[in-house]
């Protein structure tokens, strides 16, 4: 079966290629809504190192997507079922290391073709059913929600039992989703979000408190904390977190920083802090998110506020328009309605 893929061949240049999808026992899915991630933008702009671009391009972008089942030989799904596409593809299994941390795992949109395709063929365990009533624009970034869920689940297994006050640093999409999951998971906990933009913090209506980072407390207040800033903001956020958490707190690091950052290790040792990093997610995290969507229908309603521009895509020119719009956005997720 022939299909189309749209590969990035150079910064800001997409090229149509024809692919032959062999008949197999995999699930055939037609992507319908795609969400643009910051990682996609770094490839699109060409801001990754030249050696990285030379190694990974040409490549179809996008690892956040939802689609409709076309065919499933296993009978697990029926044609027309709404499914999230799991971009992580493990090649091996380890009893101690999760699939998203195995160095042998492949990841769609990072060295391997992502979901900017007409049709996608995936093993049945790489697709996860979603509630039919879930808005497609929200379903499109379920992968990002699964990354936040993965971090919260790891936090739950690592942190001590006292979870009365939790701080979240970061007023972007990831900070929003992490805060929402924390408030859903620990409804009696006091969740405080710190950010640099008051207009973004105004959207965090479900948490107990929001503050500008310049108004961070000077004393130890929080039992635990999450860093969701990334980039140049990571250093300042981690510094504030170390100052404001109580002894033996657990700190979850989620922000991606391209450059090494300094850390006050003296205070980390003095307070006996635990710091752990989380990256990507696996099938189990998608399943947890899908179940949370079903059990807490208010959660997708809150996530709707993250939907930014929605662009109808029928051509390469439309793709460029969507990516360029994402570069100019101040907040939210840019979603492509994939009419390819």
N, C-alpha and C positions, 0 to 999 in steps of 0.2 A: 504494500500500500504506500502510495506517495504522500508526502506531507511537506509543508513549508516550515523553514526555520529562518529567523532573522538574526543574523550574527553581527556583533560589533567587530569590525575588521580593523578599525583605527579610531582614535578619539572622535566622537560625534559622527561616525560613519557606520550605518547599518547596511547589510547586504543580504539579499534574499538568496537562500540556497534550497535545493530540493533534497529531501531525505527519503530513503526507502525504509519503511517500518515493516520488518518481517512479521509474518503471522506467528504468534506465540501464545503462551498461556498468560501473558501479562494483561493488565487492565489498560484499555485504550481510553484516554480522556481527552476531551476538547477543552483547553483552557478558556475561561470566559472573562475573568477579571484578574488583573495583575497589579501588584503594588510595588512601587519603586522604593528601594532601600538605599541608604547612604553608600553602601558598598557598590551598588550598581552605578551610582553617580560617580564614584571615584574611578571606575573603569571608563565610564562614558566621557568624563572630562580628561582622562589620561593623567590623573594626578598620582597614580601608583608609580612605583619605580619602573624605569624603562625595561629592566630585565624581567620584571614581573609581567608587564604588558606583552613583551615579546614571547614569553612562555605560554601565556594563557589565551591570547587572542590568535585567531578569531574565535568568538564564543557567543552563544546566545545568552543574554542576561536574564535576570529575574529569578529569585528563589521564593518569593511570596506570591502564591497563586491559588485560585479556586477554579474548579472546572466541573463539567458534566460528563458522566460516564457514557461512553459510546458502546463499549463492549467489555464484558467481563466473563471469560471462559470458566472461571471458578464458581460463578453463581453467587458470589458474596454481595455484589452490587447489581442493580438493574439499570438498564439504559435510562438516562435522565437524572440519576441520583447526583446530588451535589456532594462533592468531595474536596477536601483540602489535599494539596500535593505536598508530600514530604520530600524536601530536597536532599536530605542526608541519605547516602546510600552506602551502608557498611559492607565491606568485603570479607570481614571476619567477625568473630565473636570473642569476647573476653569476659570472664566471670567477675573481674574487678573494675574494668574500665568501660564506661558507657560508650555507646556507638558514636556519639558526636565528638568524642575525644580520641578515638582510635586514629592513629596516623595513616592507616590504610584506607580509611573511609573516603568516598568521593562526595563532592558537594555540588549540586547543580548551580550554575552561575558563578562558580569559582574554579576554573580549570576544566569544567565540563559544561556542556550545553544546559542552560537554564530553560525557563518555561515560555520564552518568546517563540512559540511554535504553534503551528496549526493543530497538531495532534501530538500527544505525549503517551508513550508506552512505559508503564511502570509495574513492578511487581505488586501484587495485591497488598502486601504489608506496607507499601509506600504511599498508599492513599487511605484517607480516613474520612468516614462519612460525617456530614454536618447536618444540623437541623434544617429542614427545607425552608422554614420561615426566616432564617437568618439572612439579613441583608447582604447581598453579594459584595457590596463595597466594603463591608466589615469582614466578611469571610475572606476577602483577598489578602488581608494581613494577619491571618490566623498563625502563620509561621512566627511572626514577631511576638504574638501573644504566647506562643509555645516556648519561646526563648525566655520570656519573663517567668512563665510557669515553672520551667526547669530550674531557674535560679531560686525561686521561692521554695520549691520542693527540697532542693539541696540545703537551703537555709534551715528548713524545718528539721532536717536530720542532723544538722551540725550544731545549731545554736542551743543554748541552755533554755530551760523551761520558762523562765520569766520573759514574757513578751508583752509587757504593758505599754511601753513607749518605744516606737520605732520611727526613725528618721529616714527620709528618702531625699537624696540630693539629685536634682535634675528635673527641669520643668518641660522636657521634650516628650516625644511619643513613648519612649521606653520608661521614663519616670512615671508617666501617667498610667501605663499598663501595670507596672510593678505595684504602684500604690493601690490600684483598683483590686488586684489579686490579693494583696495583703489585707485590705479592708474586708474583702469577701471571706478570706480564710480565717482571719482573726477579728471578728466584728467588735470584740470588746477592747481591742488594743487602740491606743491613741496614736494615730498616724499623722506625722507632720512632714510636709513637703517643703523643701528649700529650692528656690530658683532665682534667676537673675531678671526674669521678665514678669512683671505683675499681671499683664494681660493674659499670659499663659497660665499663671497660677489661678486665675479666676475660673478656669475650667475644671479645677480639681474640687468640685462641689461635694464629693463623697468622702473626703478626708476630714479630719478633725481640726487641722490647722495648716495654714500656708504662711511662709515667711520668705522674704528676700534674703539672699545669702549674707548681705551686709548686716542683717539683723539676727545673726546666729547667736545662740546663748553662749555665755562665757564659762558656764559651769557644766559638769557632767550630768546630762539629762536622759540620754537615750540608752535603753537596754541593748539595742542593736541598730544597725544602719545599712542602707543600700546606696551605692554610688552608681548613678546612671547618667553621668555627664559626658565622659569621654573627651578626646581631643585635648586642647590646652586647658580645659576646665577641670580635668581630672585631678591635677596636683592640688589645686586650691580646695576642691571638694574633699579629697582624702585627708588633707591637713585639718580641715574643720571637723570632719567626722572623728578623727583620732582624738581631738581636743574635747569633743562633746559627748562621747559615749562613755558609759560606765565601765569599770573593770570587768574583764572577761566577756566583753561584748563580742559579738560576731559581726563582721563587716563583709558584705557581699559586693564584689567589684564586677561591674557590668559594662562600664564605658570603655570603648576602644580608643587607645591612644597610640598614635603612630610613632611617637618618640618616647624614650625612657623618661620617667619622672622621679623626683626626689620624694622620699618618705621619711617621716619622723620615727625611725625604728626604735629610738630610745624610749619613746612613750608607748610604742607597741609592746615592748618588752616589759616596761614598768606596770602597764595595766593588764598584761597577759591577754592581749587581744588575739582573736582569730580572724584572719583575712583569707577569703577564698574567691577565686575567679570562676565565672561561668561563661560559656560560649555555645552558641547554636543550641540545638535540641534534637530529640529523637522521637520515634513513633509514640512511645509511652506518653510523652509530654503533649503531643497532639490529641491523644485519646483523653487525657485529663482535661484539656481545654474544651473539647467537644462536649464532655459530660458537664463541665461547669456552665457552658452555654445553655444546656438543657435545664439544669437545676436552678440556675440563677438568671432568668431572662432579663433582669435589670442590667446585667453586665454588658451584653451587646448594645443595650440602649446607651450606656455611658460611652462605649467605644465609638458610637456613631459620631460623637463630637470630634473625633480624630480624622474623619474623612475630609480631606481638603478638596483639591480639584479632581474631577472625574472627566476623563477625556475619551471620547469615542475614537478608536483606532482602527483604521481600515487600510492604511498605507504607511510606508516608511516615513513620509513627511509628517504624518500624525504622531508617529513614535517620537520623532525629534521634537515636535511641539510639546509633548508630554514631559519629556526629559528636561527640556529647557525651562518649562514652567516649574518643575520640581526644584531646579537650581535657584529660582527666584522666590520660592515660598518662604514664609516666616514660621510656619508650624503646620502640623497635620501630615497626613499621608496622601501622596499623589497616586491615584488609581487609574489604570487604563481599562476601559471596557473593550475587550479584545474581540473585535469583529473580523478576525482574519479567516 
